[in-house]
Amino acid sequence: MAILTQGMKFQISADGTTYTDIGCISDFGWDNPDRAQIDTTCFSSDSKEFAFGLRDNGTVTLGYRYDPEGAGQELLEESYASDDSYRFKIEYSNTAGATGTVKEFNGYVTSMSQDGALDDIVNGSVTIKITGAITSTPPTP
């Protein structure tokens, strides 16, 4: 099975209940760094021993077609300007039913950029640092 990117939804919420589409996403990436490895080896150990530290759920990067009047992109800018985490929702397109798999998390917008070229359009990108746990809801028929 393969999941198409066409039809995916990327949303943002300032209050955690009302979500707004970010609008015209052109690419995304999800980076999960390694978990901390804590050395628990003792002199009496036969070989190295480890325990895992807390999970770092990483960062999400989004590329999009810049729309200065888009409500979702305005919320991204508000999040970047504030010290508050916002709620994010990603819905995958892996179902023919009501919804695909949904992943939700709190995150901080840590960077935003725009670029363009001659005979092109203005594109934007944003990096979101995930804070806390990620919830995953399976597709609903």
N, CA, C and O atoms as CSV, one atom per row, in Angstrom:
chain,resi,resn,atom,element,x,y,z
A,1,MET,N,N,0.829,-1.178,0.000
A,1,MET,CA,C,0.000,0.000,0.000
A,1,MET,C,C,0.878,1.247,0.000
A,1,MET,O,O,1.914,1.279,0.665
A,2,ALA,N,N,0.482,2.234,-0.715
A,2,ALA,CA,C,1.171,3.522,-0.736
A,2,ALA,C,C,0.168,4.618,-0.411
A,2,ALA,O,O,-1.000,4.540,-0.792
A,3,ILE,N,N,0.629,5.625,0.290
A,3,ILE,CA,C,-0.233,6.751,0.623
A,3,ILE,C,C,0.150,7.919,-0.272
A,3,ILE,O,O,1.304,8.346,-0.289
A,4,LEU,N,N,-0.804,8.425,-1.001
A,4,LEU,CA,C,-0.560,9.574,-1.865
A,4,LEU,C,C,-0.474,10.855,-1.034
A,4,LEU,O,O,-1.151,10.996,-0.016
A,5,THR,N,N,0.361,11.772,-1.481
A,5,THR,CA,C,0.411,13.070,-0.814
A,5,THR,C,C,-0.778,13.928,-1.224
A,5,THR,O,O,-1.227,14.767,-0.444
A,6,GLN,N,N,-1.296,13.733,-2.436
A,6,GLN,CA,C,-2.460,14.488,-2.871
A,6,GLN,C,C,-3.612,14.213,-1.907
A,6,GLN,O,O,-3.897,13.058,-1.591
A,7,GLY,N,N,-4.265,15.259,-1.445
A,7,GLY,CA,C,-5.387,15.103,-0.541
A,7,GLY,C,C,-5.027,15.217,0.928
A,7,GLY,O,O,-5.916,15.227,1.780
A,8,MET,N,N,-3.724,15.303,1.247
A,8,MET,CA,C,-3.342,15.480,2.655
A,8,MET,C,C,-3.757,16.870,3.130
A,8,MET,O,O,-3.784,17.822,2.349
A,9,LYS,N,N,-4.084,16.978,4.429
A,9,LYS,CA,C,-4.475,18.256,5.013
A,9,LYS,C,C,-3.502,18.614,6.125
A,9,LYS,O,O,-3.134,17.764,6.936
A,10,PHE,N,N,-3.090,19.861,6.159
A,10,PHE,CA,C,-2.228,20.388,7.198
A,10,PHE,C,C,-2.965,21.559,7.835
A,10,PHE,O,O,-3.320,22.521,7.154
A,11,GLN,N,N,-3.196,21.472,9.154
A,11,GLN,CA,C,-3.982,22.487,9.838
A,11,GLN,C,C,-3.266,22.979,11.092
A,11,GLN,O,O,-2.388,22.309,11.633
A,12,ILE,N,N,-3.671,24.180,11.541
A,12,ILE,CA,C,-3.106,24.810,12.730
A,12,ILE,C,C,-4.244,25.352,13.577
A,12,ILE,O,O,-5.288,25.748,13.060
A,13,SER,N,N,-4.024,25.363,14.901
A,13,SER,CA,C,-5.015,25.885,15.836
A,13,SER,C,C,-4.323,26.639,16.960
A,13,SER,O,O,-3.357,26.146,17.543
A,14,ALA,N,N,-4.815,27.830,17.263
A,14,ALA,CA,C,-4.270,28.600,18.383
A,14,ALA,C,C,-4.884,28.149,19.701
A,14,ALA,O,O,-4.243,28.243,20.748
A,15,ASP,N,N,-6.138,27.655,19.658
A,15,ASP,CA,C,-6.837,27.289,20.891
A,15,ASP,C,C,-6.981,25.783,21.096
A,15,ASP,O,O,-7.498,25.357,22.128
A,16,GLY,N,N,-6.539,24.973,20.144
A,16,GLY,CA,C,-6.617,23.520,20.275
A,16,GLY,C,C,-7.959,22.922,19.914
A,16,GLY,O,O,-8.138,21.708,20.013
A,17,THR,N,N,-8.916,23.755,19.494
A,17,THR,CA,C,-10.231,23.224,19.118
A,17,THR,C,C,-10.660,23.645,17.711
A,17,THR,O,O,-11.255,22.850,16.983
A,18,THR,N,N,-10.369,24.866,17.332
A,18,THR,CA,C,-10.744,25.367,16.012
A,18,THR,C,C,-9.518,25.321,15.104
A,18,THR,O,O,-8.543,26.037,15.332
A,19,TYR,N,N,-9.571,24.473,14.070
A,19,TYR,CA,C,-8.432,24.291,13.167
A,19,TYR,C,C,-8.659,25.035,11.863
A,19,TYR,O,O,-9.783,25.134,11.369
A,20,THR,N,N,-7.566,25.556,11.315
A,20,THR,CA,C,-7.587,26.279,10.048
A,20,THR,C,C,-6.594,25.632,9.104
A,20,THR,O,O,-5.465,25.343,9.499
A,21,ASP,N,N,-7.004,25.396,7.840
A,21,ASP,CA,C,-6.082,24.856,6.844
A,21,ASP,C,C,-4.931,25.826,6.644
A,21,ASP,O,O,-5.138,27.036,6.554
A,22,ILE,N,N,-3.714,25.291,6.576
A,22,ILE,CA,C,-2.549,26.143,6.332
A,22,ILE,C,C,-2.556,26.619,4.884
A,22,ILE,O,O,-2.131,27.739,4.600
A,23,GLY,N,N,-3.024,25.797,3.985
A,23,GLY,CA,C,-3.198,26.227,2.596
A,23,GLY,C,C,-2.030,25.900,1.697
A,23,GLY,O,O,-0.875,26.132,2.054
A,24,CYS,N,N,-2.325,25.374,0.558
A,24,CYS,CA,C,-1.426,25.096,-0.561
A,24,CYS,C,C,-0.034,24.593,-0.164
A,24,CYS,O,O,0.982,25.190,-0.520
A,25,ILE,N,N,-0.013,23.492,0.574
A,25,ILE,CA,C,1.256,22.857,0.938
A,25,ILE,C,C,1.836,22.192,-0.312
A,25,ILE,O,O,1.121,21.514,-1.051
A,26,SER,N,N,3.125,22.391,-0.540
A,26,SER,CA,C,3.775,21.805,-1.718
A,26,SER,C,C,4.752,20.685,-1.357
A,26,SER,O,O,5.074,19.848,-2.201
A,27,ASP,N,N,5.226,20.666,-0.102
A,27,ASP,CA,C,6.095,19.577,0.345
A,27,ASP,C,C,6.165,19.597,1.855
A,27,ASP,O,O,5.889,20.615,2.490
A,28,PHE,N,N,6.542,18.450,2.433
A,28,PHE,CA,C,6.710,18.388,3.878
A,28,PHE,C,C,7.784,17.371,4.223
A,28,PHE,O,O,8.127,16.508,3.415
A,29,GLY,N,N,8.303,17.485,5.427
A,29,GLY,CA,C,9.274,16.528,5.950
A,29,GLY,C,C,9.063,16.392,7.442
A,29,GLY,O,O,8.628,17.330,8.110
A,30,TRP,N,N,9.375,15.215,7.957
A,30,TRP,CA,C,9.233,14.948,9.389
A,30,TRP,C,C,10.521,14.308,9.856
A,30,TRP,O,O,10.855,13.202,9.433
A,31,ASP,N,N,11.251,14.992,10.726
A,31,ASP,CA,C,12.543,14.524,11.210
A,31,ASP,C,C,12.423,14.111,12.666
A,31,ASP,O,O,12.036,14.921,13.508
A,32,ASN,N,N,12.748,12.869,12.973
A,32,ASN,CA,C,12.781,12.386,14.351
A,32,ASN,C,C,14.224,12.108,14.739
A,32,ASN,O,O,14.816,11.142,14.258
A,33,PRO,N,N,14.805,12.944,15.608
A,33,PRO,CA,C,16.179,12.700,16.029
A,33,PRO,C,C,16.300,11.428,16.871
A,33,PRO,O,O,15.306,10.887,17.357
A,34,ASP,N,N,17.515,10.976,17.027
A,34,ASP,CA,C,17.758,9.814,17.878
A,34,ASP,C,C,17.373,10.115,19.313
A,34,ASP,O,O,17.463,11.252,19.775
A,35,ARG,N,N,16.940,9.066,20.012
A,35,ARG,CA,C,16.698,9.198,21.448
A,35,ARG,C,C,18.046,9.209,22.165
A,35,ARG,O,O,19.019,8.616,21.701
A,36,ALA,N,N,18.079,9.891,23.297
A,36,ALA,CA,C,19.299,9.906,24.104
A,36,ALA,C,C,19.610,8.489,24.577
A,36,ALA,O,O,18.712,7.751,24.982
A,37,GLN,N,N,20.879,8.119,24.523
A,37,GLN,CA,C,21.326,6.816,25.014
A,37,GLN,C,C,22.140,7.050,26.273
A,37,GLN,O,O,23.175,7.714,26.244
A,38,ILE,N,N,21.664,6.501,27.370
A,38,ILE,CA,C,22.298,6.703,28.669
A,38,ILE,C,C,23.124,5.472,28.997
A,38,ILE,O,O,22.599,4.361,29.060
A,39,ASP,N,N,24.401,5.673,29.202
A,39,ASP,CA,C,25.309,4.570,29.524
A,39,ASP,C,C,25.089,4.146,30.976
A,39,ASP,O,O,25.307,4.931,31.899
A,40,THR,N,N,24.657,2.906,31.169
A,40,THR,CA,C,24.411,2.367,32.524
A,40,THR,C,C,25.414,1.262,32.880
A,40,THR,O,O,25.177,0.480,33.801
A,41,THR,N,N,26.520,1.201,32.160
A,41,THR,CA,C,27.532,0.164,32.353
A,41,THR,C,C,28.201,0.297,33.724
A,41,THR,O,O,28.520,1.398,34.174
A,42,CYS,N,N,28.405,-0.855,34.376
A,42,CYS,CA,C,29.103,-0.918,35.668
A,42,CYS,C,C,30.417,-1.672,35.492
A,42,CYS,O,O,30.625,-2.326,34.470
A,43,PHE,N,N,31.293,-1.586,36.470
A,43,PHE,CA,C,32.542,-2.359,36.426
A,43,PHE,C,C,32.261,-3.853,36.351
A,43,PHE,O,O,33.060,-4.611,35.801
A,44,SER,N,N,31.134,-4.278,36.900
A,44,SER,CA,C,30.794,-5.709,36.896
A,44,SER,C,C,30.116,-6.153,35.591
A,44,SER,O,O,29.819,-7.338,35.437
A,45,SER,N,N,29.866,-5.242,34.658
A,45,SER,CA,C,29.189,-5.584,33.397
A,45,SER,C,C,30.117,-6.379,32.481
A,45,SER,O,O,31.330,-6.170,32.480
A,46,ASP,N,N,29.533,-7.295,31.699
A,46,ASP,CA,C,30.288,-8.059,30.706
A,46,ASP,C,C,30.438,-7.303,29.389
A,46,ASP,O,O,31.366,-7.561,28.622
A,47,SER,N,N,29.537,-6.381,29.133
A,47,SER,CA,C,29.603,-5.537,27.949
A,47,SER,C,C,28.831,-4.247,28.237
A,47,SER,O,O,28.190,-4.125,29.280
A,48,LYS,N,N,28.892,-3.310,27.333
A,48,LYS,CA,C,28.238,-2.019,27.537
A,48,LYS,C,C,26.741,-2.215,27.710
A,48,LYS,O,O,26.133,-3.054,27.044
A,49,GLU,N,N,26.149,-1.432,28.611
A,49,GLU,CA,C,24.712,-1.473,28.870
A,49,GLU,C,C,24.149,-0.059,28.763
A,49,GLU,O,O,24.797,0.920,29.134
A,50,PHE,N,N,22.921,0.018,28.242
A,50,PHE,CA,C,22.316,1.327,28.001
A,50,PHE,C,C,20.846,1.328,28.385
A,50,PHE,O,O,20.190,0.288,28.419
A,51,ALA,N,N,20.350,2.519,28.672
A,51,ALA,CA,C,18.921,2.793,28.815
A,51,ALA,C,C,18.612,3.964,27.877
A,51,ALA,O,O,19.501,4.735,27.517
A,52,PHE,N,N,17.370,4.081,27.499
A,52,PHE,CA,C,16.983,5.192,26.631
A,52,PHE,C,C,16.459,6.361,27.449
A,52,PHE,O,O,15.780,6.174,28.459
A,53,GLY,N,N,16.779,7.560,27.005
A,53,GLY,CA,C,16.245,8.775,27.603
A,53,GLY,C,C,14.892,9.107,26.985
A,53,GLY,O,O,14.297,8.289,26.285
A,54,LEU,N,N,14.429,10.295,27.250
A,54,LEU,CA,C,13.134,10.732,26.726
A,54,LEU,C,C,13.179,10.851,25.208
A,54,LEU,O,O,14.209,11.178,24.618
A,55,ARG,N,N,12.043,10.579,24.603
A,55,ARG,CA,C,11.900,10.675,23.156
A,55,ARG,C,C,11.796,12.151,22.749
A,55,ARG,O,O,11.080,12.922,23.387
A,56,ASP,N,N,12.493,12.531,21.712
A,56,ASP,CA,C,12.374,13.852,21.093
A,56,ASP,C,C,11.591,13.628,19.808
A,56,ASP,O,O,12.075,12.956,18.897
A,57,ASN,N,N,10.394,14.180,19.723
A,57,ASN,CA,C,9.537,13.924,18.562
A,57,ASN,C,C,9.901,14.746,17.334
A,57,ASN,O,O,9.217,14.666,16.313
A,58,GLY,N,N,10.955,15.524,17.416
A,58,GLY,CA,C,11.545,16.109,16.222
A,58,GLY,C,C,10.882,17.365,15.703
A,58,GLY,O,O,10.252,18.125,16.439
A,59,THR,N,N,11.051,17.553,14.400
A,59,THR,CA,C,10.544,18.742,13.721
A,59,THR,C,C,9.777,18.352,12.466
A,59,THR,O,O,10.024,17.312,11.857
A,60,VAL,N,N,8.850,19.209,12.104
A,60,VAL,CA,C,8.120,19.086,10.847
A,60,VAL,C,C,8.441,20.330,10.030
A,60,VAL,O,O,8.385,21.446,10.548
A,61,THR,N,N,8.774,20.146,8.764
A,61,THR,CA,C,8.984,21.276,7.869
A,61,THR,C,C,7.913,21.242,6.790
A,61,THR,O,O,7.570,20.179,6.272
A,62,LEU,N,N,7.394,22.404,6.459
A,62,LEU,CA,C,6.379,22.533,5.418
A,62,LEU,C,C,6.832,23.549,4.389
A,62,LEU,O,O,7.328,24.620,4.739
A,63,GLY,N,N,6.662,23.214,3.126
A,63,GLY,CA,C,6.829,24.168,2.046
A,63,GLY,C,C,5.443,24.498,1.531
A,63,GLY,O,O,4.586,23.617,1.454
A,64,TYR,N,N,5.207,25.761,1.175
A,64,TYR,CA,C,3.873,26.163,0.735
A,64,TYR,C,C,3.952,27.326,-0.237
A,64,TYR,O,O,4.964,28.021,-0.329
A,65,ARG,N,N,2.862,27.518,-0.957
A,65,ARG,CA,C,2.722,28.677,-1.841
A,65,ARG,C,C,2.260,29.836,-0.965
A,65,ARG,O,O,1.190,29.771,-0.361
A,66,TYR,N,N,3.053,30.882,-0.896
A,66,TYR,CA,C,2.780,31.985,0.016
A,66,TYR,C,C,1.489,32.705,-0.348
A,66,TYR,O,O,1.272,33.087,-1.498
A,67,ASP,N,N,0.632,32.882,0.664
A,67,ASP,CA,C,-0.626,33.616,0.519
A,67,ASP,C,C,-0.742,34.548,1.724
A,67,ASP,O,O,-1.134,34.099,2.801
A,68,PRO,N,N,-0.412,35.833,1.572
A,68,PRO,CA,C,-0.414,36.738,2.713
A,68,PRO,C,C,-1.792,36.931,3.337
A,68,PRO,O,O,-1.897,37.434,4.456
A,69,GLU,N,N,-2.850,36.536,2.628
A,69,GLU,CA,C,-4.202,36.680,3.156
A,69,GLU,C,C,-4.782,35.346,3.618
A,69,GLU,O,O,-5.940,35.292,4.034
A,70,GLY,N,N,-4.001,34.277,3.554
A,70,GLY,CA,C,-4.472,32.967,3.985
A,70,GLY,C,C,-4.513,32.882,5.505
A,70,GLY,O,O,-3.503,33.130,6.164
A,71,ALA,N,N,-5.661,32.536,6.069
A,71,ALA,CA,C,-5.841,32.513,7.526
A,71,ALA,C,C,-4.870,31.546,8.210
A,71,ALA,O,O,-4.352,31.852,9.284
A,72,GLY,N,N,-4.618,30.384,7.599
A,72,GLY,CA,C,-3.697,29.417,8.197
A,72,GLY,C,C,-2.271,29.920,8.209
A,72,GLY,O,O,-1.544,29.713,9.181
A,73,GLN,N,N,-1.861,30.584,7.129
A,73,GLN,CA,C,-0.511,31.127,7.079
A,73,GLN,C,C,-0.365,32.315,8.024
A,73,GLN,O,O,0.719,32.548,8.559
A,74,GLU,N,N,-1.446,33.070,8.237
A,74,GLU,CA,C,-1.416,34.138,9.234
A,74,GLU,C,C,-1.204,33.553,10.632
A,74,GLU,O,O,-0.469,34.119,11.441
A,75,LEU,N,N,-1.860,32.406,10.916
A,75,LEU,CA,C,-1.661,31.748,12.213
A,75,LEU,C,C,-0.221,31.256,12.371
A,75,LEU,O,O,0.336,31.310,13.467
A,76,LEU,N,N,0.383,30.777,11.279
A,76,LEU,CA,C,1.795,30.391,11.340
A,76,LEU,C,C,2.655,31.583,11.747
A,76,LEU,O,O,3.547,31.455,12.585
A,77,GLU,N,N,2.381,32.741,11.149
A,77,GLU,CA,C,3.150,33.949,11.473
A,77,GLU,C,C,2.912,34.380,12.920
A,77,GLU,O,O,3.843,34.809,13.601
A,78,GLU,N,N,1.663,34.266,13.393
A,78,GLU,CA,C,1.363,34.583,14.795
A,78,GLU,C,C,2.134,33.648,15.729
A,78,GLU,O,O,2.698,34.080,16.734
A,79,SER,N,N,2.146,32.364,15.379
A,79,SER,CA,C,2.860,31.387,16.201
A,79,SER,C,C,4.345,31.712,16.242
A,79,SER,O,O,4.972,31.628,17.298
A,80,TYR,N,N,4.910,32.083,15.098
A,80,TYR,CA,C,6.329,32.426,15.036
A,80,TYR,C,C,6.649,33.649,15.905
A,80,TYR,O,O,7.698,33.715,16.546
A,81,ALA,N,N,5.726,34.610,15.910
A,81,ALA,CA,C,5.947,35.851,16.665
A,81,ALA,C,C,5.729,35.679,18.165
A,81,ALA,O,O,6.166,36.516,18.955
A,82,SER,N,N,5.060,34.604,18.560
A,82,SER,CA,C,4.747,34.408,19.977
A,82,SER,C,C,5.704,33.409,20.627
A,82,SER,O,O,6.525,32.780,19.959
A,83,ASP,N,N,5.576,33.285,21.938
A,83,ASP,CA,C,6.320,32.264,22.674
A,83,ASP,C,C,5.412,31.098,23.044
A,83,ASP,O,O,5.747,30.299,23.918
A,84,ASP,N,N,4.263,30.999,22.381
A,84,ASP,CA,C,3.276,29.974,22.683
A,84,ASP,C,C,3.343,28.832,21.676
A,84,ASP,O,O,3.641,29.036,20.499
A,85,SER,N,N,3.060,27.623,22.165
A,85,SER,CA,C,2.927,26.505,21.233
A,85,SER,C,C,1.520,26.527,20.650
A,85,SER,O,O,0.567,26.934,21.314
A,86,TYR,N,N,1.403,26.094,19.429
A,86,TYR,CA,C,0.119,25.976,18.755
A,86,TYR,C,C,-0.134,24.492,18.509
A,86,TYR,O,O,0.784,23.678,18.604
A,87,ARG,N,N,-1.368,24.146,18.198
A,87,ARG,CA,C,-1.733,22.750,17.937
A,87,ARG,C,C,-1.734,22.547,16.428
A,87,ARG,O,O,-2.243,23.385,15.683
A,88,PHE,N,N,-1.162,21.430,15.979
A,88,PHE,CA,C,-1.095,21.102,14.560
A,88,PHE,C,C,-1.763,19.768,14.303
A,88,PHE,O,O,-1.732,18.869,15.143
A,89,LYS,N,N,-2.362,19.650,13.141
A,89,LYS,CA,C,-3.039,18.413,12.754
A,89,LYS,C,C,-2.647,18.101,11.308
A,89,LYS,O,O,-2.734,18.952,10.423
A,90,ILE,N,N,-2.215,16.861,11.097
A,90,ILE,CA,C,-1.915,16.379,9.744
A,90,ILE,C,C,-2.830,15.196,9.477
A,90,ILE,O,O,-2.843,14.221,10.228
A,91,GLU,N,N,-3.599,15.297,8.393
A,91,GLU,CA,C,-4.478,14.183,8.009
A,91,GLU,C,C,-3.967,13.583,6.709
A,91,GLU,O,O,-3.898,14.257,5.681
A,92,TYR,N,N,-3.613,12.320,6.771
A,92,TYR,CA,C,-3.117,11.610,5.595
A,92,TYR,C,C,-4.293,11.205,4.705
A,92,TYR,O,O,-5.437,11.176,5.159
A,93,SER,N,N,-4.016,10.899,3.460
A,93,SER,CA,C,-5.060,10.585,2.480
A,93,SER,C,C,-5.202,9.081,2.268
A,93,SER,O,O,-5.415,8.634,1.141
A,94,ASN,N,N,-5.085,8.291,3.348
A,94,ASN,CA,C,-5.046,6.833,3.199
A,94,ASN,C,C,-6.395,6.149,3.415
A,94,ASN,O,O,-6.451,5.063,3.991
A,95,THR,N,N,-7.464,6.764,2.966
A,95,THR,CA,C,-8.764,6.121,3.088
A,95,THR,C,C,-9.725,6.651,2.046
A,95,THR,O,O,-9.562,7.761,1.539
A,96,ALA,N,N,-10.725,5.849,1.733
A,96,ALA,CA,C,-11.803,6.295,0.850
A,96,ALA,C,C,-12.996,6.726,1.698
A,96,ALA,O,O,-14.039,7.090,1.153
A,97,GLY,N,N,-12.859,6.691,3.019
A,97,GLY,CA,C,-13.951,7.021,3.925
A,97,GLY,C,C,-13.937,8.472,4.348
A,97,GLY,O,O,-13.549,9.353,3.580
A,98,ALA,N,N,-14.367,8.718,5.587
A,98,ALA,CA,C,-14.533,10.073,6.095
A,98,ALA,C,C,-13.198,10.770,6.368
A,98,ALA,O,O,-13.027,11.937,6.015
A,99,THR,N,N,-12.249,10.062,6.995
A,99,THR,CA,C,-10.950,10.674,7.293
A,99,THR,C,C,-9.835,9.654,7.117
A,99,THR,O,O,-10.057,8.445,7.192
A,100,GLY,N,N,-8.660,10.155,6.888
A,100,GLY,CA,C,-7.472,9.303,6.871
A,100,GLY,C,C,-6.853,9.293,8.261
A,100,GLY,O,O,-7.439,9.815,9.209
A,101,THR,N,N,-5.678,8.706,8.381
A,101,THR,CA,C,-4.950,8.721,9.646
A,101,THR,C,C,-4.650,10.171,10.012
A,101,THR,O,O,-4.215,10.957,9.171
A,102,VAL,N,N,-4.889,10.515,11.280
A,102,VAL,CA,C,-4.665,11.880,11.748
A,102,VAL,C,C,-3.591,11.868,12.830
A,102,VAL,O,O,-3.659,11.085,13.777
A,103,LYS,N,N,-2.602,12.742,12.678
A,103,LYS,CA,C,-1.572,12.927,13.709
A,103,LYS,C,C,-1.703,14.360,14.217
A,103,LYS,O,O,-1.795,15.309,13.437
A,104,GLU,N,N,-1.710,14.495,15.559
A,104,GLU,CA,C,-1.830,15.809,16.181
A,104,GLU,C,C,-0.713,16.010,17.186
A,104,GLU,O,O,-0.274,15.065,17.842
A,105,PHE,N,N,-0.255,17.254,17.303
A,105,PHE,CA,C,0.822,17.575,18.241
A,105,PHE,C,C,0.851,19.068,18.507
A,105,PHE,O,O,0.319,19.859,17.728
A,106,ASN,N,N,1.471,19.443,19.604
A,106,ASN,CA,C,1.765,20.841,19.887
A,106,ASN,C,C,3.144,21.140,19.332
A,106,ASN,O,O,4.024,20.279,19.323
A,107,GLY,N,N,3.324,22.373,18.869
A,107,GLY,CA,C,4.618,22.734,18.329
A,107,GLY,C,C,4.854,24.229,18.319
A,107,GLY,O,O,3.924,25.034,18.376
A,108,TYR,N,N,6.112,24.570,18.245
A,108,TYR,CA,C,6.545,25.957,18.142
A,108,TYR,C,C,7.082,26.198,16.736
A,108,TYR,O,O,7.882,25.409,16.232
A,109,VAL,N,N,6.649,27.277,16.103
A,109,VAL,CA,C,7.231,27.657,14.810
A,109,VAL,C,C,8.576,28.302,15.111
A,109,VAL,O,O,8.641,29.381,15.700
A,110,THR,N,N,9.649,27.633,14.701
A,110,THR,CA,C,10.996,28.105,15.023
A,110,THR,C,C,11.638,28.913,13.906
A,110,THR,O,O,12.558,29.692,14.157
A,111,SER,N,N,11.164,28.737,12.672
A,111,SER,CA,C,11.700,29.540,11.575
A,111,SER,C,C,10.689,29.607,10.438
A,111,SER,O,O,9.895,28.692,10.224
A,112,MET,N,N,10.745,30.710,9.728
A,112,MET,CA,C,9.916,30.912,8.536
A,112,MET,C,C,10.784,31.585,7.479
A,112,MET,O,O,11.655,32.392,7.806
A,113,SER,N,N,10.548,31.252,6.214
A,113,SER,CA,C,11.285,31.910,5.144
A,113,SER,C,C,10.411,31.976,3.900
A,113,SER,O,O,9.415,31.264,3.774
A,114,GLN,N,N,10.814,32.848,2.987
A,114,GLN,CA,C,10.149,32.981,1.688
A,114,GLN,C,C,11.220,33.066,0.625
A,114,GLN,O,O,12.329,33.536,0.877
A,115,ASP,N,N,10.878,32.604,-0.571
A,115,ASP,CA,C,11.801,32.744,-1.685
A,115,ASP,C,C,11.017,32.842,-2.982
A,115,ASP,O,O,9.843,32.479,-3.053
A,116,GLY,N,N,11.678,33.330,-3.978
A,116,GLY,CA,C,11.088,33.465,-5.308
A,116,GLY,C,C,12.189,33.746,-6.309
A,116,GLY,O,O,13.330,34.026,-5.943
A,117,ALA,N,N,11.830,33.669,-7.562
A,117,ALA,CA,C,12.797,33.921,-8.632
A,117,ALA,C,C,12.068,34.564,-9.803
A,117,ALA,O,O,10.841,34.666,-9.808
A,118,LEU,N,N,12.824,34.986,-10.772
A,118,LEU,CA,C,12.254,35.568,-11.968
A,118,LEU,C,C,11.323,34.565,-12.629
A,118,LEU,O,O,11.669,33.392,-12.771
A,119,ASP,N,N,10.151,35.017,-13.030
A,119,ASP,CA,C,9.175,34.179,-13.718
A,119,ASP,C,C,8.766,32.979,-12.859
A,119,ASP,O,O,8.692,31.849,-13.342
A,120,ASP,N,N,8.504,33.246,-11.584
A,120,ASP,CA,C,8.172,32.209,-10.614
A,120,ASP,C,C,7.094,32.751,-9.682
A,120,ASP,O,O,6.523,33.808,-9.952
A,121,ILE,N,N,6.812,32.057,-8.609
A,121,ILE,CA,C,5.890,32.517,-7.580
A,121,ILE,C,C,6.637,32.605,-6.257
A,121,ILE,O,O,7.751,32.097,-6.131
A,122,VAL,N,N,6.021,33.249,-5.273
A,122,VAL,CA,C,6.622,33.334,-3.948
A,122,VAL,C,C,6.250,32.071,-3.174
A,122,VAL,O,O,5.075,31.733,-3.038
A,123,ASN,N,N,7.260,31.394,-2.678
A,123,ASN,CA,C,7.070,30.198,-1.871
A,123,ASN,C,C,7.486,30.498,-0.444
A,123,ASN,O,O,8.309,31.379,-0.198
A,124,GLY,N,N,6.921,29.771,0.481
A,124,GLY,CA,C,7.275,29.913,1.881
A,124,GLY,C,C,7.668,28.570,2.457
A,124,GLY,O,O,7.339,27.523,1.901
A,125,SER,N,N,8.371,28.606,3.570
A,125,SER,CA,C,8.658,27.384,4.302
A,125,SER,C,C,8.643,27.704,5.786
A,125,SER,O,O,8.902,28.833,6.203
A,126,VAL,N,N,8.337,26.690,6.567
A,126,VAL,CA,C,8.229,26.852,8.007
A,126,VAL,C,C,8.784,25.603,8.672
A,126,VAL,O,O,8.629,24.495,8.159
A,127,THR,N,N,9.431,25.788,9.815
A,127,THR,CA,C,9.907,24.674,10.626
A,127,THR,C,C,9.172,24.717,11.953
A,127,THR,O,O,9.098,25.758,12.606
A,128,ILE,N,N,8.626,23.565,12.345
A,128,ILE,CA,C,7.842,23.450,13.569
A,128,ILE,C,C,8.533,22.447,14.487
A,128,ILE,O,O,8.720,21.290,14.108
A,129,LYS,N,N,8.911,22.873,15.681
A,129,LYS,CA,C,9.510,21.985,16.689
A,129,LYS,C,C,8.387,21.388,17.518
A,129,LYS,O,O,7.624,22.105,18.166
A,130,ILE,N,N,8.296,20.067,17.488
A,130,ILE,CA,C,7.248,19.368,18.228
A,130,ILE,C,C,7.596,19.364,19.707
A,130,ILE,O,O,8.731,19.070,20.085
A,131,THR,N,N,6.613,19.691,20.545
A,131,THR,CA,C,6.787,19.630,21.986
A,131,THR,C,C,5.751,18.674,22.553
A,131,THR,O,O,4.564,18.802,22.253
A,132,GLY,N,N,6.175,17.736,23.352
A,132,GLY,CA,C,5.254,16.768,23.941
A,132,GLY,C,C,4.970,15.600,23.018
A,132,GLY,O,O,5.696,15.340,22.059
A,133,ALA,N,N,3.884,14.903,23.340
A,133,ALA,CA,C,3.526,13.677,22.640
A,133,ALA,C,C,2.785,13.954,21.330
A,133,ALA,O,O,2.187,15.014,21.142
A,134,ILE,N,N,2.844,12.976,20.440
A,134,ILE,CA,C,2.088,12.993,19.193
A,134,ILE,C,C,0.961,11.973,19.354
A,134,ILE,O,O,1.197,10.833,19.756
A,135,THR,N,N,-0.265,12.393,19.038
A,135,THR,CA,C,-1.381,11.450,19.063
A,135,THR,C,C,-1.688,11.036,17.635
A,135,THR,O,O,-1.593,11.840,16.708
A,136,SER,N,N,-2.051,9.790,17.470
A,136,SER,CA,C,-2.372,9.253,16.149
A,136,SER,C,C,-3.745,8.594,16.218
A,136,SER,O,O,-3.998,7.751,17.079
A,137,THR,N,N,-4.627,8.986,15.303
A,137,THR,CA,C,-5.975,8.433,15.227
A,137,THR,C,C,-6.101,7.694,13.906
A,137,THR,O,O,-5.810,8.269,12.857
A,138,PRO,N,N,-6.532,6.424,13.926
A,138,PRO,CA,C,-6.660,5.660,12.684
A,138,PRO,C,C,-7.773,6.205,11.798
A,138,PRO,O,O,-8.607,6.981,12.264
A,139,PRO,N,N,-7.798,5.808,10.521
A,139,PRO,CA,C,-8.825,6.280,9.600
A,139,PRO,C,C,-10.228,5.880,10.087
A,139,PRO,O,O,-10.418,4.861,10.751
A,140,THR,N,N,-11.188,6.720,9.728
A,140,THR,CA,C,-12.588,6.387,9.994
A,140,THR,C,C,-13.295,6.144,8.677
A,140,THR,O,O,-13.102,6.887,7.715
A,141,PRO,N,N,-14.114,5.104,8.633
A,141,PRO,CA,C,-14.812,4.783,7.380
A,141,PRO,C,C,-15.898,5.777,7.040
A,141,PRO,O,O,-16.567,5.634,6.017
